[in-house]
Amino acid sequence: MGIGSIGRDEKLASYLLRLVMSFLFNFTIGIFGAVVVFIFNLFSLIKSFQANVLTGAVFFTLASIAAISFAMTW
């Protein structure tokens, strides 16, 4: 039974609610995964520029906060 199948005894409203909830769940997991991958790749980006520790830490912190806040407001 996939997401596109509606049961015989299922009303249209409950089917649409299930569809919307599935979409929101998948979207939330996708955004969370994108933020995690971004933060891991951010470290290698900073490392490739060979920035000093203080500058790299400040940039990493600010960029991570910006990515997380974007994901939370989306």
KASULVEN-V538715 format. One record per pair of residues at least 12 apart in sequence whose ideal C-beta (glycine too) atoms are under 10 Angstrom apart, sorted by sequence separation. I is the first residue (numbers start at 1). J is the second residue. D is the distance in Angstrom with one decimal. If there is no record, write none. Layout:
# KASULVEN-V538715
((I | J | D) (I | J | D))
This chain:
# KASULVEN-V538715
((3 | 15 | 9.8) (6 | 18 | 9.0) (6 | 19 | 9.4) (43 | 56 | 8.8) (46 | 59 | 6.2) (42 | 56 | 9.9) (45 | 59 | 9.2) (46 | 60 | 5.8) (3 | 18 | 7.8) (4 | 19 | 8.5) (45 | 60 | 9.2) (3 | 19 | 6.6) (42 | 59 | 8.4) (43 | 60 | 6.8) (46 | 63 | 8.7) (42 | 60 | 6.1) (45 | 63 | 8.9) (3 | 22 | 5.5) (3 | 23 | 8.9) (39 | 60 | 8.3) (42 | 63 | 5.6) (43 | 64 | 9.7) (42 | 64 | 6.8) (3 | 26 | 9.5) (39 | 63 | 8.2) (38 | 63 | 8.3) (39 | 64 | 5.3) (42 | 67 | 7.9) (38 | 64 | 8.3) (38 | 66 | 9.9) (39 | 67 | 6.6) (35 | 64 | 8.6) (38 | 67 | 5.2) (39 | 68 | 8.3) (38 | 68 | 9.5) (36 | 67 | 9.5) (35 | 67 | 5.2) (38 | 70 | 9.8) (34 | 67 | 8.5) (35 | 68 | 6.1) (38 | 71 | 9.1) (35 | 70 | 8.2) (36 | 71 | 9.8) (32 | 68 | 9.8) (34 | 70 | 9.9) (35 | 71 | 4.8) (34 | 71 | 7.4) (35 | 72 | 9.3) (31 | 70 | 9.0) (32 | 71 | 7.0) (31 | 71 | 4.9) (31 | 72 | 9.0) (28 | 71 | 9.2) (31 | 74 | 6.2) (28 | 74 | 9.6) (27 | 74 | 8.8))
